[in-house]
Amino acid sequence: MAATDDVRWWGVNDWTDLNLVRAELATGADPNSDVPVFEKPLHAAADRGSPEVVAELATRVDDVDAENRGRTALWMAVFEGRTDNARALVSAGADPWRPMMAGWSPGRLSLAGPTPHLFPLPSPDAGLSEAEAAAVAEAGRLIPALGDLYYDGLSLACVADVSATEATARLEAAPADDVDIEALYEAWWNTPDADLIIGITDVPGGCVITQPWGNTASTPGVIKRVSPGTVCYSMYANPKGGSSGDVARDGAVITAWEPCVAYTVPTDALAEEILAAYLYRGHPVAFCCAGADLRLAHAGPIIGSSATWLRLPKRDWWT
């Protein structure tokens, strides 16, 4: 049966099911057409499918290196750590060193990950720069240092090159010596003005502002006030909607960020932004720390175990 525009992979939710994919192809689904969420079948399989499905689709498409939203299926597989899928694509003729995404070909990207020898280098100078290698090494140190911490409901601001004393002054905050912090952890919802209590800790490279029970530490009013002359990476781990945050620069410019997967890395992102997205995928707390170049040795400042506790003045912290 010939492929038609009317048959567009509606029956495939599991890209690891080779029989299901073959059945869809047999009914006329086009291996080159979009699936319902506007991605290509080979890209979807490379991202979250099995090597068997990847190999099947790779023999059916017109171009195994066709790009979708600025990246090939092989780039997707490498970004998501699907090394078996990457190998299947290369076996089908995909080019690991095809230039894309601010110079991050699939091959160069793999050099920053856990399988740097996934593809043979095309030349001795195709490796990482000194700065890129340093960023990879820091991610390899920072993520284990923070450990597997529980952070649902937590907000965080990582401020570069600003001490806790200076940040406290910028926020016009006062010591919260009258607050029982342990009781606040247990029942913050029953504590008046709990949203105004934050923790702050000096760390190598700057300071960390945290609120383990709410979003105040990541609000625009906080991050704008602490960021003049520097940068602040913030996040809120919303138990109902995942983690996201903002980057404030020099007290004014705020840019939103969300944890990246292979499809959400902006095609116009800078090279260092793409590398950070890759290194810290699934680790939003470490992403914020690294963005502000804070070199934490443990998670104490994040969860507030080493914090000085402050009370913010009453004002609209969302402006």
Disulfide bonds with the S-S distance in Angstrom:
none
